[in-house]
Amino acid sequence: MQKLEEPSSESKFCSKVLSLDTSIRFAGILCKCGRLKAYHRKKGMIPQLNVPETKLLHREALLKAKMNRVFDKNLGKTNWSIESRDNVKWINVYHEKDLILVSTEIISNHDEIVQKILSLL
């Protein structure tokens, strides 16, 4: 697995994720403390949420990731999760202590995107 430690490597990783599929709108890396370490947004893409809403969404993703650990002993570690809404899909890929956040168009093939992301790690 690739270590995502250096800021430049984290930014490059987000850029690579963004280039995996034309339906990807956003790719970011959230650290365990809830700080967005790096991200890339599709060129010309207007965010669907304002800054406070985005921060709240990141905290929600982090909280869900932490809550999932309760079930690790019996069910195994969570590798990734998806949330499908009317206008967007959110993909969360668990990587060491970080959470890779990806938003896509609703029509995206999320299974294919997840497999491509995992192949980068």
N, CA, C and O atoms as CSV, one atom per row, in Angstrom:
chain,resi,resn,atom,element,x,y,z
A,1,MET,N,N,0.832,-1.186,0.000
A,1,MET,CA,C,0.000,0.000,0.000
A,1,MET,C,C,0.875,1.247,0.000
A,1,MET,O,O,1.904,1.309,0.673
A,2,GLN,N,N,0.447,2.217,-0.756
A,2,GLN,CA,C,1.164,3.477,-0.855
A,2,GLN,C,C,0.952,4.289,0.412
A,2,GLN,O,O,-0.159,4.360,0.937
A,3,LYS,N,N,2.024,4.901,0.899
A,3,LYS,CA,C,1.907,5.805,2.040
A,3,LYS,C,C,1.582,7.189,1.507
A,3,LYS,O,O,2.216,7.664,0.565
A,4,LEU,N,N,0.600,7.831,2.106
A,4,LEU,CA,C,0.197,9.169,1.697
A,4,LEU,C,C,0.638,10.148,2.772
A,4,LEU,O,O,-0.182,10.641,3.547
A,5,GLU,N,N,1.924,10.426,2.819
A,5,GLU,CA,C,2.448,11.254,3.899
A,5,GLU,C,C,2.824,12.654,3.451
A,5,GLU,O,O,2.437,13.629,4.095
A,6,GLU,N,N,3.566,12.773,2.370
A,6,GLU,CA,C,4.044,14.070,1.933
A,6,GLU,C,C,2.911,14.831,1.259
A,6,GLU,O,O,2.137,14.260,0.490
A,7,PRO,N,N,2.818,16.147,1.560
A,7,PRO,CA,C,1.743,16.935,0.954
A,7,PRO,C,C,1.712,16.837,-0.565
A,7,PRO,O,O,0.637,16.768,-1.160
A,8,SER,N,N,2.876,16.829,-1.194
A,8,SER,CA,C,2.892,16.762,-2.656
A,8,SER,C,C,2.366,15.415,-3.146
A,8,SER,O,O,1.664,15.350,-4.156
A,9,SER,N,N,2.705,14.339,-2.431
A,9,SER,CA,C,2.210,13.026,-2.853
A,9,SER,C,C,0.704,12.912,-2.627
A,9,SER,O,O,0.011,12.256,-3.405
A,10,GLU,N,N,0.198,13.538,-1.582
A,10,GLU,CA,C,-1.241,13.517,-1.316
A,10,GLU,C,C,-1.998,14.273,-2.404
A,10,GLU,O,O,-3.039,13.817,-2.878
A,11,SER,N,N,-1.474,15.419,-2.792
A,11,SER,CA,C,-2.098,16.207,-3.844
A,11,SER,C,C,-2.052,15.464,-5.178
A,11,SER,O,O,-3.028,15.459,-5.928
A,12,LYS,N,N,-0.919,14.843,-5.465
A,12,LYS,CA,C,-0.786,14.063,-6.704
A,12,LYS,C,C,-1.759,12.884,-6.703
A,12,LYS,O,O,-2.361,12.561,-7.726
A,13,PHE,N,N,-1.902,12.254,-5.548
A,13,PHE,CA,C,-2.832,11.129,-5.434
A,13,PHE,C,C,-4.258,11.586,-5.756
A,13,PHE,O,O,-4.967,10.924,-6.513
A,14,CYS,N,N,-4.674,12.715,-5.181
A,14,CYS,CA,C,-6.022,13.241,-5.442
A,14,CYS,C,C,-6.207,13.544,-6.926
A,14,CYS,O,O,-7.271,13.292,-7.493
A,15,SER,N,N,-5.174,14.081,-7.542
A,15,SER,CA,C,-5.224,14.369,-8.971
A,15,SER,C,C,-5.379,13.085,-9.786
A,15,SER,O,O,-6.135,13.045,-10.757
A,16,LYS,N,N,-4.653,12.034,-9.380
A,16,LYS,CA,C,-4.766,10.737,-10.066
A,16,LYS,C,C,-6.176,10.175,-9.924
A,16,LYS,O,O,-6.750,9.671,-10.889
A,17,VAL,N,N,-6.726,10.263,-8.724
A,17,VAL,CA,C,-8.089,9.759,-8.493
A,17,VAL,C,C,-9.070,10.511,-9.390
A,17,VAL,O,O,-9.939,9.905,-10.016
A,18,LEU,N,N,-8.927,11.821,-9.445
A,18,LEU,CA,C,-9.822,12.637,-10.265
A,18,LEU,C,C,-9.772,12.229,-11.735
A,18,LEU,O,O,-10.773,12.319,-12.447
A,19,SER,N,N,-8.608,11.783,-12.181
A,19,SER,CA,C,-8.445,11.416,-13.594
A,19,SER,C,C,-8.925,9.991,-13.913
A,19,SER,O,O,-8.916,9.589,-15.076
A,20,LEU,N,N,-9.338,9.234,-12.906
A,20,LEU,CA,C,-9.748,7.844,-13.125
A,20,LEU,C,C,-11.045,7.702,-13.916
A,20,LEU,O,O,-11.232,6.722,-14.638
A,21,ASP,N,N,-11.942,8.681,-13.779
A,21,ASP,CA,C,-13.256,8.567,-14.408
A,21,ASP,C,C,-13.832,9.969,-14.603
A,21,ASP,O,O,-13.675,10.833,-13.740
A,22,THR,N,N,-14.489,10.190,-15.720
A,22,THR,CA,C,-15.038,11.524,-16.003
A,22,THR,C,C,-16.200,11.896,-15.083
A,22,THR,O,O,-16.565,13.069,-14.997
A,23,SER,N,N,-16.781,10.921,-14.400
A,23,SER,CA,C,-17.904,11.214,-13.500
A,23,SER,C,C,-17.448,11.686,-12.119
A,23,SER,O,O,-18.277,12.097,-11.307
A,24,ILE,N,N,-16.144,11.635,-11.841
A,24,ILE,CA,C,-15.640,12.059,-10.530
A,24,ILE,C,C,-15.608,13.580,-10.475
A,24,ILE,O,O,-15.031,14.234,-11.344
A,25,ARG,N,N,-16.232,14.129,-9.449
A,25,ARG,CA,C,-16.322,15.574,-9.248
A,25,ARG,C,C,-15.251,16.094,-8.297
A,25,ARG,O,O,-14.737,17.200,-8.466
A,26,PHE,N,N,-14.922,15.277,-7.292
A,26,PHE,CA,C,-14.040,15.725,-6.208
A,26,PHE,C,C,-13.316,14.522,-5.641
A,26,PHE,O,O,-13.884,13.436,-5.532
A,27,ALA,N,N,-12.052,14.722,-5.280
A,27,ALA,CA,C,-11.284,13.693,-4.570
A,27,ALA,C,C,-10.476,14.393,-3.487
A,27,ALA,O,O,-9.792,15.381,-3.755
A,28,GLY,N,N,-10.555,13.879,-2.264
A,28,GLY,CA,C,-9.832,14.485,-1.154
A,28,GLY,C,C,-9.382,13.445,-0.149
A,28,GLY,O,O,-9.859,12.310,-0.144
A,29,ILE,N,N,-8.452,13.858,0.704
A,29,ILE,CA,C,-7.950,12.993,1.769
A,29,ILE,C,C,-8.227,13.686,3.095
A,29,ILE,O,O,-7.772,14.803,3.341
A,30,LEU,N,N,-8.980,12.998,3.938
A,30,LEU,CA,C,-9.354,13.510,5.247
A,30,LEU,C,C,-8.545,12.772,6.303
A,30,LEU,O,O,-8.554,11.542,6.346
A,31,CYS,N,N,-7.842,13.516,7.159
A,31,CYS,CA,C,-7.064,12.866,8.213
A,31,CYS,C,C,-7.983,12.493,9.374
A,31,CYS,O,O,-9.141,12.908,9.419
A,32,LYS,N,N,-7.459,11.714,10.304
A,32,LYS,CA,C,-8.282,11.210,11.412
A,32,LYS,C,C,-8.807,12.312,12.322
A,32,LYS,O,O,-9.756,12.092,13.075
A,33,CYS,N,N,-8.196,13.509,12.260
A,33,CYS,CA,C,-8.676,14.619,13.090
A,33,CYS,C,C,-9.750,15.441,12.374
A,33,CYS,O,O,-10.293,16.388,12.942
A,34,GLY,N,N,-10.055,15.073,11.119
A,34,GLY,CA,C,-11.108,15.754,10.382
A,34,GLY,C,C,-10.638,16.860,9.458
A,34,GLY,O,O,-11.458,17.546,8.849
A,35,ARG,N,N,-9.331,17.044,9.344
A,35,ARG,CA,C,-8.776,18.085,8.474
A,35,ARG,C,C,-8.609,17.532,7.065
A,35,ARG,O,O,-8.139,16.411,6.875
A,36,LEU,N,N,-8.999,18.330,6.089
A,36,LEU,CA,C,-8.804,17.955,4.694
A,36,LEU,C,C,-7.342,18.214,4.346
A,36,LEU,O,O,-6.910,19.363,4.250
A,37,LYS,N,N,-6.586,17.135,4.158
A,37,LYS,CA,C,-5.142,17.233,3.926
A,37,LYS,C,C,-4.812,17.665,2.506
A,37,LYS,O,O,-3.860,18.414,2.287
A,38,ALA,N,N,-5.588,17.200,1.552
A,38,ALA,CA,C,-5.373,17.524,0.141
A,38,ALA,C,C,-6.661,17.236,-0.607
A,38,ALA,O,O,-7.470,16.410,-0.184
A,39,TYR,N,N,-6.842,17.928,-1.723
A,39,TYR,CA,C,-8.010,17.647,-2.555
A,39,TYR,C,C,-7.809,18.212,-3.956
A,39,TYR,O,O,-6.967,19.080,-4.189
A,40,HIS,N,N,-8.600,17.698,-4.868
A,40,HIS,CA,C,-8.705,18.244,-6.220
A,40,HIS,C,C,-10.167,18.189,-6.621
A,40,HIS,O,O,-10.872,17.216,-6.350
A,41,ARG,N,N,-10.600,19.245,-7.265
A,41,ARG,CA,C,-11.973,19.326,-7.752
A,41,ARG,C,C,-11.921,19.384,-9.278
A,41,ARG,O,O,-11.016,19.989,-9.852
A,42,LYS,N,N,-12.883,18.760,-9.918
A,42,LYS,CA,C,-12.965,18.771,-11.376
A,42,LYS,C,C,-13.010,20.216,-11.868
A,42,LYS,O,O,-13.753,21.043,-11.339
A,43,LYS,N,N,-12.211,20.503,-12.879
A,43,LYS,CA,C,-12.124,21.858,-13.410
A,43,LYS,C,C,-13.506,22.343,-13.864
A,43,LYS,O,O,-14.226,21.641,-14.573
A,44,GLY,N,N,-13.851,23.550,-13.438
A,44,GLY,CA,C,-15.131,24.142,-13.799
A,44,GLY,C,C,-16.302,23.679,-12.958
A,44,GLY,O,O,-17.424,24.152,-13.140
A,45,MET,N,N,-16.053,22.754,-12.035
A,45,MET,CA,C,-17.117,22.197,-11.195
A,45,MET,C,C,-17.434,23.172,-10.062
A,45,MET,O,O,-16.538,23.617,-9.344
A,46,ILE,N,N,-18.693,23.491,-9.914
A,46,ILE,CA,C,-19.132,24.361,-8.826
A,46,ILE,C,C,-19.566,23.471,-7.668
A,46,ILE,O,O,-20.406,22.590,-7.848
A,47,PRO,N,N,-18.997,23.693,-6.469
A,47,PRO,CA,C,-19.373,22.863,-5.312
A,47,PRO,C,C,-20.877,22.951,-5.030
A,47,PRO,O,O,-21.488,24.010,-5.173
A,48,GLN,N,N,-21.450,21.833,-4.632
A,48,GLN,CA,C,-22.876,21.792,-4.318
A,48,GLN,C,C,-23.154,22.267,-2.891
A,48,GLN,O,O,-24.294,22.582,-2.550
A,49,LEU,N,N,-22.113,22.316,-2.061
A,49,LEU,CA,C,-22.256,22.748,-0.672
A,49,LEU,C,C,-21.357,23.947,-0.414
A,49,LEU,O,O,-20.310,24.101,-1.043
A,50,ASN,N,N,-21.783,24.803,0.528
A,50,ASN,CA,C,-20.906,25.901,0.922
A,50,ASN,C,C,-19.853,25.364,1.902
A,50,ASN,O,O,-19.893,24.190,2.272
A,51,VAL,N,N,-18.925,26.209,2.316
A,51,VAL,CA,C,-17.807,25.758,3.156
A,51,VAL,C,C,-18.272,25.148,4.480
A,51,VAL,O,O,-17.813,24.057,4.820
A,52,PRO,N,N,-19.163,25.796,5.250
A,52,PRO,CA,C,-19.606,25.160,6.505
A,52,PRO,C,C,-20.301,23.814,6.280
A,52,PRO,O,O,-20.106,22.879,7.056
A,53,GLU,N,N,-21.106,23.713,5.225
A,53,GLU,CA,C,-21.780,22.445,4.930
A,53,GLU,C,C,-20.768,21.369,4.544
A,53,GLU,O,O,-20.909,20.206,4.922
A,54,THR,N,N,-19.754,21.767,3.792
A,54,THR,CA,C,-18.708,20.825,3.387
A,54,THR,C,C,-17.964,20.296,4.601
A,54,THR,O,O,-17.711,19.096,4.702
A,55,LYS,N,N,-17.612,21.187,5.525
A,55,LYS,CA,C,-16.916,20.759,6.747
A,55,LYS,C,C,-17.788,19.813,7.566
A,55,LYS,O,O,-17.288,18.849,8.144
A,56,LEU,N,N,-19.078,20.083,7.615
A,56,LEU,CA,C,-20.006,19.212,8.339
A,56,LEU,C,C,-20.082,17.838,7.675
A,56,LEU,O,O,-20.117,16.815,8.360
A,57,LEU,N,N,-20.108,17.815,6.350
A,57,LEU,CA,C,-20.126,16.552,5.621
A,57,LEU,C,C,-18.859,15.745,5.901
A,57,LEU,O,O,-18.919,14.526,6.058
A,58,HIS,N,N,-17.718,16.421,5.964
A,58,HIS,CA,C,-16.458,15.742,6.272
A,58,HIS,C,C,-16.490,15.160,7.682
A,58,HIS,O,O,-16.043,14.034,7.902
A,59,ARG,N,N,-17.018,15.924,8.636
A,59,ARG,CA,C,-17.123,15.417,10.015
A,59,ARG,C,C,-18.052,14.212,10.084
A,59,ARG,O,O,-17.790,13.257,10.815
A,60,GLU,N,N,-19.139,14.263,9.317
A,60,GLU,CA,C,-20.073,13.137,9.287
A,60,GLU,C,C,-19.379,11.882,8.752
A,60,GLU,O,O,-19.541,10.796,9.310
A,61,ALA,N,N,-18.614,12.029,7.679
A,61,ALA,CA,C,-17.896,10.889,7.092
A,61,ALA,C,C,-16.914,10.307,8.098
A,61,ALA,O,O,-16.797,9.089,8.230
A,62,LEU,N,N,-16.214,11.178,8.802
A,62,LEU,CA,C,-15.245,10.734,9.800
A,62,LEU,C,C,-15.940,10.025,10.963
A,62,LEU,O,O,-15.457,8.999,11.443
A,63,LEU,N,N,-17.057,10.562,11.411
A,63,LEU,CA,C,-17.815,9.948,12.501
A,63,LEU,C,C,-18.325,8.564,12.101
A,63,LEU,O,O,-18.249,7.621,12.889
A,64,LYS,N,N,-18.844,8.442,10.878
A,64,LYS,CA,C,-19.304,7.140,10.396
A,64,LYS,C,C,-18.150,6.144,10.355
A,64,LYS,O,O,-18.307,4.982,10.728
A,65,ALA,N,N,-16.988,6.612,9.898
A,65,ALA,CA,C,-15.813,5.734,9.827
A,65,ALA,C,C,-15.420,5.253,11.219
A,65,ALA,O,O,-15.105,4.078,11.408
A,66,LYS,N,N,-15.439,6.156,12.188
A,66,LYS,CA,C,-15.085,5.777,13.562
A,66,LYS,C,C,-16.125,4.829,14.148
A,66,LYS,O,O,-15.773,3.885,14.855
A,67,MET,N,N,-17.395,5.072,13.861
A,67,MET,CA,C,-18.454,4.208,14.389
A,67,MET,C,C,-18.378,2.811,13.784
A,67,MET,O,O,-18.689,1.826,14.454
A,68,ASN,N,N,-17.967,2.720,12.522
A,68,ASN,CA,C,-17.856,1.410,11.870
A,68,ASN,C,C,-16.843,0.509,12.560
A,68,ASN,O,O,-16.962,-0.715,12.498
A,69,ARG,N,N,-15.856,1.091,13.212
A,69,ARG,CA,C,-14.820,0.295,13.888
A,69,ARG,C,C,-15.396,-0.574,15.006
A,69,ARG,O,O,-14.792,-1.576,15.388
A,70,VAL,N,N,-16.552,-0.197,15.526
A,70,VAL,CA,C,-17.205,-0.967,16.585
A,70,VAL,C,C,-17.475,-2.397,16.116
A,70,VAL,O,O,-17.458,-3.330,16.919
A,71,PHE,N,N,-17.722,-2.564,14.831
A,71,PHE,CA,C,-18.101,-3.864,14.285
A,71,PHE,C,C,-16.930,-4.632,13.681
A,71,PHE,O,O,-17.114,-5.741,13.178
A,72,ASP,N,N,-15.730,-4.059,13.722
A,72,ASP,CA,C,-14.566,-4.691,13.085
A,72,ASP,C,C,-14.283,-6.092,13.614
A,72,ASP,O,O,-13.939,-6.987,12.843
A,73,LYS,N,N,-14.424,-6.288,14.919
A,73,LYS,CA,C,-14.086,-7.581,15.512
A,73,LYS,C,C,-14.929,-8.706,14.909
A,73,LYS,O,O,-14.408,-9.776,14.593
A,74,ASN,N,N,-16.220,-8.462,14.751
A,74,ASN,CA,C,-17.121,-9.511,14.265
A,74,ASN,C,C,-17.281,-9.541,12.745
A,74,ASN,O,O,-17.441,-10.610,12.155
A,75,LEU,N,N,-17.236,-8.366,12.113
A,75,LEU,CA,C,-17.525,-8.294,10.681
A,75,LEU,C,C,-16.292,-8.072,9.813
A,75,LEU,O,O,-16.345,-8.232,8.594
A,76,GLY,N,N,-15.201,-7.707,10.439
A,76,GLY,CA,C,-14.002,-7.366,9.677
A,76,GLY,C,C,-13.941,-5.868,9.425
A,76,GLY,O,O,-14.915,-5.142,9.622
A,77,LYS,N,N,-12.783,-5.433,8.988
A,77,LYS,CA,C,-12.513,-4.021,8.757
A,77,LYS,C,C,-13.326,-3.502,7.563
A,77,LYS,O,O,-13.510,-4.213,6.575
A,78,THR,N,N,-13.808,-2.265,7.662
A,78,THR,CA,C,-14.487,-1.621,6.539
A,78,THR,C,C,-13.431,-1.179,5.543
A,78,THR,O,O,-12.459,-0.521,5.914
A,79,ASN,N,N,-13.616,-1.537,4.278
A,79,ASN,CA,C,-12.672,-1.157,3.234
A,79,ASN,C,C,-13.117,0.105,2.500
A,79,ASN,O,O,-12.309,0.978,2.183
A,80,TRP,N,N,-14.401,0.179,2.242
A,80,TRP,CA,C,-14.967,1.354,1.584
A,80,TRP,C,C,-16.473,1.381,1.815
A,80,TRP,O,O,-17.080,0.374,2.180
A,81,SER,N,N,-17.058,2.552,1.595
A,81,SER,CA,C,-18.507,2.689,1.730
A,81,SER,C,C,-18.996,3.686,0.685
A,81,SER,O,O,-18.222,4.466,0.129
A,82,ILE,N,N,-20.272,3.640,0.441
A,82,ILE,CA,C,-20.863,4.551,-0.538
A,82,ILE,C,C,-22.180,5.085,0.000
A,82,ILE,O,O,-22.927,4.380,0.679
A,83,GLU,N,N,-22.445,6.329,-0.315
A,83,GLU,CA,C,-23.724,6.950,0.014
A,83,GLU,C,C,-24.281,7.512,-1.285
A,83,GLU,O,O,-23.647,8.344,-1.935
A,84,SER,N,N,-25.454,7.058,-1.653
A,84,SER,CA,C,-26.080,7.514,-2.891
A,84,SER,C,C,-27.220,8.458,-2.547
A,84,SER,O,O,-28.152,8.086,-1.833
A,85,ARG,N,N,-27.143,9.672,-3.055
A,85,ARG,CA,C,-28.179,10.682,-2.850
A,85,ARG,C,C,-28.840,10.979,-4.191
A,85,ARG,O,O,-28.446,10.415,-5.211
A,86,ASP,N,N,-29.823,11.842,-4.201
A,86,ASP,CA,C,-30.515,12.162,-5.450
A,86,ASP,C,C,-29.591,12.798,-6.487
A,86,ASP,O,O,-29.750,12.560,-7.685
A,87,ASN,N,N,-28.625,13.606,-6.035
A,87,ASN,CA,C,-27.810,14.384,-6.964
A,87,ASN,C,C,-26.335,14.009,-7.006
A,87,ASN,O,O,-25.597,14.529,-7.842
A,88,VAL,N,N,-25.896,13.134,-6.139
A,88,VAL,CA,C,-24.460,12.833,-6.058
A,88,VAL,C,C,-24.248,11.509,-5.334
A,88,VAL,O,O,-25.087,11.078,-4.543
A,89,LYS,N,N,-23.119,10.873,-5.614
A,89,LYS,CA,C,-22.684,9.709,-4.835
A,89,LYS,C,C,-21.422,10.104,-4.087
A,89,LYS,O,O,-20.549,10.776,-4.636
A,90,TRP,N,N,-21.330,9.680,-2.823
A,90,TRP,CA,C,-20.129,9.880,-2.010
A,90,TRP,C,C,-19.497,8.522,-1.768
A,90,TRP,O,O,-20.138,7.605,-1.255
A,91,ILE,N,N,-18.239,8.407,-2.141
A,91,ILE,CA,C,-17.486,7.178,-1.919
A,91,ILE,C,C,-16.430,7.472,-0.865
A,91,ILE,O,O,-15.690,8.449,-0.983
A,92,ASN,N,N,-16.356,6.640,0.156
A,92,ASN,CA,C,-15.327,6.752,1.193
A,92,ASN,C,C,-14.474,5.498,1.155
A,92,ASN,O,O,-14.975,4.387,1.330
A,93,VAL,N,N,-13.179,5.683,0.926
A,93,VAL,CA,C,-12.242,4.566,0.903
A,93,VAL,C,C,-11.347,4.705,2.125
A,93,VAL,O,O,-10.702,5.736,2.319
A,94,TYR,N,N,-11.312,3.673,2.941
A,94,TYR,CA,C,-10.529,3.680,4.171
A,94,TYR,C,C,-9.088,3.310,3.836
A,94,TYR,O,O,-8.830,2.267,3.236
A,95,HIS,N,N,-8.145,4.178,4.230
A,95,HIS,CA,C,-6.729,3.918,3.953
A,95,HIS,C,C,-5.911,4.276,5.189
A,95,HIS,O,O,-5.748,5.450,5.523
A,96,GLU,N,N,-5.401,3.253,5.860
A,96,GLU,CA,C,-4.639,3.436,7.094
A,96,GLU,C,C,-5.439,4.333,8.033
A,96,GLU,O,O,-6.551,3.967,8.413
A,97,LYS,N,N,-4.913,5.493,8.422
A,97,LYS,CA,C,-5.644,6.364,9.344
A,97,LYS,C,C,-6.436,7.446,8.619
A,97,LYS,O,O,-7.144,8.231,9.250
A,98,ASP,N,N,-6.315,7.487,7.298
A,98,ASP,CA,C,-6.986,8.513,6.504
A,98,ASP,C,C,-8.244,7.969,5.838
A,98,ASP,O,O,-8.457,6.759,5.752
A,99,LEU,N,N,-9.060,8.895,5.375
A,99,LEU,CA,C,-10.273,8.563,4.647
A,99,LEU,C,C,-10.197,9.278,3.299
A,99,LEU,O,O,-10.062,10.500,3.243
A,100,ILE,N,N,-10.283,8.520,2.234
A,100,ILE,CA,C,-10.270,9.103,0.898
A,100,ILE,C,C,-11.720,9.371,0.522
A,100,ILE,O,O,-12.538,8.452,0.465
A,101,LEU,N,N,-12.029,10.635,0.266
A,101,LEU,CA,C,-13.390,11.056,-0.055
A,101,LEU,C,C,-13.491,11.330,-1.547
A,101,LEU,O,O,-12.652,12.032,-2.112
A,102,VAL,N,N,-14.506,10.783,-2.178
A,102,VAL,CA,C,-14.704,10.984,-3.613
A,102,VAL,C,C,-16.185,11.237,-3.859
A,102,VAL,O,O,-17.036,10.466,-3.415
A,103,SER,N,N,-16.488,12.311,-4.562
A,103,SER,CA,C,-17.875,12.520,-4.976
A,103,SER,C,C,-17.953,12.337,-6.484
A,103,SER,O,O,-17.047,12.721,-7.224
A,104,THR,N,N,-19.057,11.742,-6.919
A,104,THR,CA,C,-19.243,11.456,-8.339
A,104,THR,C,C,-20.645,11.857,-8.776
A,104,THR,O,O,-21.536,12.101,-7.963
A,105,GLU,N,N,-20.798,11.914,-10.077
A,105,GLU,CA,C,-22.139,12.094,-10.637
A,105,GLU,C,C,-22.959,10.859,-10.258
A,105,GLU,O,O,-22.408,9.780,-10.041
A,106,ILE,N,N,-24.247,11.026,-10.185
A,106,ILE,CA,C,-25.134,9.944,-9.752
A,106,ILE,C,C,-25.089,8.744,-10.707
A,106,ILE,O,O,-25.363,7.618,-10.293
A,107,ILE,N,N,-24.750,8.973,-11.963
A,107,ILE,CA,C,-24.731,7.895,-12.965
A,107,ILE,C,C,-23.437,7.091,-12.952
A,107,ILE,O,O,-23.278,6.171,-13.755
A,108,SER,N,N,-22.520,7.418,-12.066
A,108,SER,CA,C,-21.198,6.772,-12.067
A,108,SER,C,C,-21.281,5.277,-11.759
A,108,SER,O,O,-22.218,4.807,-11.113
A,109,ASN,N,N,-20.287,4.557,-12.232
A,109,ASN,CA,C,-20.131,3.142,-11.895
A,109,ASN,C,C,-19.211,3.092,-10.671
A,109,ASN,O,O,-17.992,2.980,-10.802
A,110,HIS,N,N,-19.810,3.178,-9.487
A,110,HIS,CA,C,-19.015,3.312,-8.267
A,110,HIS,C,C,-18.137,2.093,-7.994
A,110,HIS,O,O,-17.030,2.242,-7.476
A,111,ASP,N,N,-18.603,0.896,-8.329
A,111,ASP,CA,C,-17.769,-0.296,-8.107
A,111,ASP,C,C,-16.476,-0.210,-8.910
A,111,ASP,O,O,-15.397,-0.515,-8.401
A,112,GLU,N,N,-16.591,0.202,-10.147
A,112,GLU,CA,C,-15.414,0.334,-11.006
A,112,GLU,C,C,-14.468,1.415,-10.470
A,112,GLU,O,O,-13.250,1.233,-10.458
A,113,ILE,N,N,-15.034,2.527,-10.033
A,113,ILE,CA,C,-14.217,3.618,-9.490
A,113,ILE,C,C,-13.488,3.168,-8.234
A,113,ILE,O,O,-12.298,3.442,-8.077
A,114,VAL,N,N,-14.186,2.483,-7.343
A,114,VAL,CA,C,-13.548,1.995,-6.110
A,114,VAL,C,C,-12.383,1.072,-6.443
A,114,VAL,O,O,-11.307,1.197,-5.859
A,115,GLN,N,N,-12.586,0.154,-7.368
A,115,GLN,CA,C,-11.507,-0.775,-7.739
A,115,GLN,C,C,-10.307,-0.029,-8.310
A,115,GLN,O,O,-9.163,-0.396,-8.042
A,116,LYS,N,N,-10.558,1.007,-9.087
A,116,LYS,CA,C,-9.463,1.814,-9.637
A,116,LYS,C,C,-8.719,2.556,-8.530
A,116,LYS,O,O,-7.492,2.648,-8.556
A,117,ILE,N,N,-9.458,3.080,-7.561
A,117,ILE,CA,C,-8.818,3.771,-6.432
A,117,ILE,C,C,-7.966,2.787,-5.643
A,117,ILE,O,O,-6.821,3.085,-5.302
A,118,LEU,N,N,-8.521,1.619,-5.353
A,118,LEU,CA,C,-7.775,0.612,-4.593
A,118,LEU,C,C,-6.503,0.194,-5.320
A,118,LEU,O,O,-5.499,-0.121,-4.682
A,119,SER,N,N,-6.538,0.188,-6.643
A,119,SER,CA,C,-5.340,-0.192,-7.404
A,119,SER,C,C,-4.235,0.854,-7.287
A,119,SER,O,O,-3.069,0.550,-7.540
A,120,LEU,N,N,-4.588,2.075,-6.909
A,120,LEU,CA,C,-3.587,3.132,-6.716
A,120,LEU,C,C,-2.893,3.028,-5.359
A,120,LEU,O,O,-1.812,3.586,-5.168
A,121,LEU,N,N,-3.504,2.324,-4.432
A,121,LEU,CA,C,-2.966,2.259,-3.061
A,121,LEU,C,C,-1.930,1.159,-2.908
A,121,LEU,O,O,-1.383,0.973,-1.821
